[in-house]
Amino acid sequence: MSEHETGSAYARAGVDIDAATDAVSRMKTHIKTTLTPGVLTDVGSFGGMFALSALGTLHDPVLVSSIDGVGTKLKIAFATRRHDTIGKDLVSHCVNDILVQGARPLFFLDYFGTGKLEPSVAAAVVKGLSEGCREAGCALIGGETAEMPGLYQAGEYDLAGSIVGLVERSRIVDGSRVAAGDIVIGLASNGLHTNGYSLARQALLEEAKLPLDSLIPELGNVTLADALLWSHRCYAPAVLPLLDDEAALIKAMAHITGGGFVDNIPRVLPDGLGVEIDTDSWVVPPLFRLIQDKGQVAEAEMFRVFNMGIGYVLIVSPENASDIMAKLQAAGETVYRLGVTVTGTGVTFRAG
């Protein structure tokens, strides 16, 4: 019997504690699949605890943390009632952010806020979070599920997450060793990942009025909903083994999220250096060109807003580039030689 049925005053105010208990019960099965040897607490503890001793001998460990959300990609999940992938998007985004500095993810925490808690929806979101954590090898160690009537539209929620990882100080990737003439390597994305959705929704849904359930031939005959919900890729499984190999000499890495190429790559370069990108070195996926066409978006803005088919960038010495690319391909990545670092600032695009 729910609190509504028993006449709970809190339930009449819009908060159903029984629903929250049900949601946590549904989540537990998924969460437990992510727990790693370092986790000392069970689901439901006031605070999550992680023993660094489980990682073995640590010489000079540095913790690396990040926090983020998935933006208005949530609107697509709401419209389609598909909630089991958005959590994976969030974890992948956060894992990639700390991977840039060479960190291995340890544990993840999430925040799920909604106006009226639907246990099945919350459980679906956590299922995706758990899948993302398992793929990255980190534990879903805790989180918060908040029911706040009147704050969110019916059927909507907000989702955010934070991650903590670890890297030995000597293995931190900070871009300080990048020099002119180094090679810029790109790893393929899987659609929009988690940025640019406000513009994408305006161009495709509001201006072009394309139905989400419509088949789009340019996209390989998948529905628009499918294309917009393609998961944010996690690059840790392919990149982390390279970071364990000192000979790889990865000098810098960048996660291509909000700000695209233009804002993200310069964040990891020393003063006085920029990059020159050959736009003919890869084919921009059709989804981006569809947005550009329907929204009449300038090419320069497309590269500032979207990843344009490249989700992650590595910068390496010329003598190491071919070997690193081969290892990334062997790990299942689609790899491109995008360009070079140059004396100057910012990102310059050229064709051919």
C-alpha positions in Angstrom: 0.0 0.0 0.0 1.5 3.4 -1.0 1.6 6.5 1.1 -1.2 8.0 -1.1 -3.4 5.1 -0.1 -2.6 5.5 3.6 -3.3 9.2 3.6 0.3 10.4 4.2 0.5 14.2 4.4 3.9 14.1 2.7 2.4 12.1 -0.2 -0.4 14.6 -0.5 2.2 17.3 -0.8 3.7 15.4 -3.8 6.5 13.4 -2.2 6.0 9.6 -2.0 8.6 8.0 0.2 7.3 4.5 -0.8 8.1 5.3 -4.4 11.6 6.3 -3.5 12.1 3.0 -1.6 10.8 1.1 -4.6 13.1 3.0 -6.9 16.2 2.3 -4.8 15.2 -1.4 -4.6 15.0 -1.6 -8.4 18.4 0.2 -8.7 20.3 -2.1 -6.4 20.6 -4.9 -8.9 22.2 -2.7 -11.5 24.5 -0.8 -9.0 25.9 -4.0 -7.5 27.2 -5.1 -10.9 29.6 -2.1 -10.9 31.2 -2.6 -7.4 35.0 -3.0 -7.6 37.4 -4.4 -5.0 38.1 -1.0 -3.6 34.4 -0.3 -2.6 33.8 -0.7 1.2 30.2 0.3 1.4 26.9 -1.2 0.3 24.1 0.5 -1.6 22.3 2.9 0.7 25.1 4.0 2.9 25.3 7.7 3.8 28.6 8.0 2.2 30.5 5.8 -0.3 33.9 4.6 0.7 36.7 3.5 -1.5 40.0 2.0 -0.3 43.0 3.1 -2.4 45.0 0.2 -1.0 43.0 -2.1 -3.3 44.9 -0.5 -6.2 48.2 -1.8 -5.1 51.4 0.1 -4.6 51.0 3.9 -5.2 54.0 6.1 -5.4 52.7 9.6 -5.8 48.9 9.3 -6.6 46.9 12.3 -7.7 43.1 12.3 -7.6 41.3 13.8 -10.6 37.7 14.7 -10.5 35.0 16.1 -12.8 31.3 16.9 -12.8 28.9 17.2 -15.7 25.4 16.7 -17.1 23.9 15.5 -20.4 22.2 18.8 -21.4 19.1 18.9 -23.5 19.7 15.4 -24.9 17.4 14.7 -22.0 14.5 16.2 -24.0 14.9 13.4 -26.6 14.8 10.8 -23.8 11.6 12.4 -22.5 9.9 12.6 -25.9 10.7 9.0 -26.7 10.3 7.6 -23.2 13.6 5.9 -23.7 15.6 6.3 -20.5 18.1 3.4 -20.4 20.9 5.0 -22.4 21.1 8.5 -21.0 22.9 7.3 -17.9 25.6 5.7 -20.0 26.0 9.0 -21.9 26.7 10.8 -18.6 29.3 8.3 -17.4 31.1 8.2 -20.7 31.3 12.0 -20.8 32.8 12.2 -17.3 35.2 9.3 -17.8 36.5 10.9 -21.0 37.0 14.2 -19.3 39.4 12.8 -16.6 41.0 10.5 -19.2 42.4 13.6 -20.9 44.8 14.0 -18.0 45.7 10.3 -17.9 43.4 9.3 -15.0 41.9 5.9 -14.5 38.3 6.2 -13.2 37.7 4.9 -9.6 34.1 5.7 -8.8 31.1 7.7 -9.9 28.2 9.4 -8.2 24.9 10.6 -9.8 22.1 13.1 -9.0 18.6 12.3 -10.3 16.0 15.0 -9.6 12.4 14.9 -10.7 9.0 16.3 -9.9 7.2 13.0 -9.4 9.3 9.9 -9.0 8.5 7.0 -11.4 10.5 4.0 -10.0 10.7 2.3 -13.4 12.2 5.5 -15.1 14.7 6.0 -12.3 15.7 2.3 -12.5 16.2 2.6 -16.3 18.4 5.6 -15.9 20.5 3.8 -13.3 20.7 0.7 -15.6 22.4 3.0 -18.1 24.7 4.5 -15.5 25.7 1.0 -14.4 26.4 -0.1 -18.0 28.7 2.9 -18.4 30.5 2.3 -15.2 31.1 -1.4 -16.0 32.5 -0.4 -19.4 34.9 2.1 -17.9 35.8 -0.2 -14.9 34.6 2.2 -12.2 32.1 1.7 -9.4 28.7 3.5 -9.1 29.4 4.2 -5.5 26.5 6.5 -4.5 24.0 9.0 -5.6 20.9 11.1 -4.8 17.4 10.6 -6.0 15.3 13.7 -5.2 11.6 14.1 -5.7 10.7 17.8 -5.8 7.1 18.5 -6.9 6.5 21.7 -8.8 10.1 22.1 -9.8 10.1 20.0 -12.9 7.6 19.5 -15.8 5.6 16.2 -15.6 7.6 13.3 -17.1 10.9 15.2 -16.9 14.0 15.0 -14.7 17.5 16.3 -14.4 20.6 14.1 -14.4 24.1 15.0 -13.4 27.1 13.1 -12.2 30.6 13.4 -10.7 33.6 11.1 -11.1 36.8 10.6 -9.3 39.9 9.0 -10.9 43.5 8.5 -10.1 46.8 9.0 -11.9 50.4 8.7 -10.7 51.9 12.2 -10.8 54.7 11.0 -13.2 52.0 9.8 -15.7 49.9 13.0 -15.7 49.2 14.1 -19.3 49.2 17.9 -19.3 50.3 19.0 -22.7 53.5 20.6 -21.5 55.7 18.5 -23.9 53.7 19.3 -27.0 56.0 20.8 -29.7 55.4 22.1 -33.2 55.2 19.3 -35.7 53.5 16.8 -33.4 50.7 14.7 -34.9 47.0 15.2 -34.1 45.1 11.9 -34.0 41.3 11.7 -33.9 39.0 9.0 -32.7 35.5 8.6 -34.2 32.5 9.8 -32.3 29.1 8.1 -32.2 26.8 11.0 -33.3 26.3 14.1 -31.3 27.4 12.5 -28.0 26.1 15.0 -25.3 26.5 18.4 -26.8 24.8 20.7 -29.3 21.3 19.3 -28.7 19.7 22.7 -28.3 20.8 23.6 -31.8 20.0 20.1 -33.2 16.5 20.2 -31.8 15.9 23.6 -33.1 17.1 22.7 -36.6 15.6 19.3 -37.0 12.5 19.3 -34.8 11.4 22.9 -34.7 12.5 24.3 -38.0 12.4 21.2 -40.3 9.6 19.6 -38.2 11.0 16.1 -38.7 9.2 13.6 -36.6 11.4 11.7 -34.2 10.0 8.4 -35.4 10.6 9.1 -39.0 13.2 7.1 -41.0 15.9 9.3 -42.4 17.6 7.8 -45.5 20.6 10.0 -45.1 21.3 8.5 -41.7 21.4 4.9 -42.9 17.6 4.4 -42.7 17.4 4.7 -38.9 14.9 6.9 -37.1 15.8 10.4 -36.1 15.2 9.3 -32.5 17.7 6.5 -32.9 20.3 8.9 -34.3 19.8 11.5 -31.7 20.1 8.9 -28.9 23.3 7.3 -30.2 25.4 6.8 -27.1 28.3 9.0 -26.1 31.4 6.8 -26.6 33.8 5.9 -23.8 37.4 6.0 -25.0 39.0 4.7 -21.7 39.1 1.0 -22.8 41.2 1.8 -25.8 43.3 4.7 -24.4 44.2 3.5 -20.9 46.4 0.6 -22.1 48.5 3.1 -24.0 48.9 5.2 -20.9 50.5 2.2 -19.2 53.0 2.0 -22.0 55.7 4.7 -21.4 56.9 4.2 -25.0 53.6 5.5 -26.3 54.5 9.1 -25.3 51.0 10.6 -25.5 51.7 14.3 -25.0 48.2 15.7 -24.8 44.6 14.6 -25.2 41.3 16.5 -25.6 37.7 15.4 -25.3 35.7 17.1 -28.1 32.5 18.2 -26.3 30.8 21.6 -26.0 33.0 24.1 -27.9 33.9 21.5 -30.5 37.4 21.5 -32.0 37.8 25.3 -31.6 37.5 25.6 -27.8 38.6 22.1 -26.6 41.9 21.4 -28.4 43.6 24.7 -27.3 42.9 23.9 -23.7 45.6 21.3 -23.7 48.3 23.2 -25.7 51.2 25.2 -24.4 51.3 28.9 -25.1 52.4 29.8 -28.6 51.1 26.6 -30.2 48.0 25.8 -32.2 46.8 23.0 -34.5 46.2 22.8 -38.2 43.4 20.3 -39.0 42.9 18.8 -42.4 39.1 18.6 -42.9 39.5 16.1 -45.7 41.2 13.5 -43.4 37.8 12.2 -42.4 34.2 12.2 -43.7 31.8 14.2 -41.5 28.9 11.9 -40.6 25.5 12.7 -42.3 23.7 13.7 -39.1 25.9 16.8 -38.8 25.3 17.8 -42.4 21.6 17.3 -41.9 21.6 19.7 -39.0 23.8 22.1 -40.9 21.4 22.0 -43.9 18.1 22.2 -42.0 19.3 24.8 -39.6 21.3 26.8 -42.1 24.3 26.8 -39.8 27.7 28.1 -41.0 30.6 25.7 -41.3 32.6 27.6 -38.7 29.8 27.4 -36.2 29.3 23.6 -36.8 33.0 23.1 -35.8 32.5 25.3 -32.7 29.3 23.6 -31.5 29.6 19.9 -32.5 32.3 17.2 -32.5 31.7 16.7 -36.3 32.4 13.0 -36.0 35.6 13.2 -33.9 35.0 12.6 -30.2 38.5 12.5 -28.8 41.9 13.7 -29.9 45.5 12.6 -29.0 48.7 14.5 -29.7 51.8 12.5 -30.1 55.3 12.7 -31.5 55.7 12.0 -35.3 57.8 8.9 -34.6 55.1 7.4 -32.4 52.1 8.2 -34.4 51.8 5.1 -36.7 52.3 2.7 -33.8 49.8 4.4 -31.6 47.2 4.6 -34.4 47.7 0.9 -35.0 47.2 0.0 -31.3 44.0 2.1 -31.2 42.7 0.4 -34.3 43.4 -3.0 -32.8 41.4 -1.9 -29.8 38.4 -1.3 -32.0 38.7 2.5 -32.6 38.2 4.2 -36.0 41.3 6.4 -36.2 42.2 9.4 -38.3 45.4 11.4 -38.7 43.8 14.8 -38.4 46.7 17.2 -38.7 49.7 18.7 -36.9 50.6 21.2 -34.2 52.0 24.5 -35.4 53.5 27.7 -34.1 50.7 30.1 -33.4 47.4 29.9 -31.5 44.0 28.3 -31.9 42.7 25.8 -34.5 43.1 26.4 -38.2 41.1 24.3 -40.7 42.2 23.5 -44.2 41.1 21.1 -46.9 43.6 18.7 -48.5 
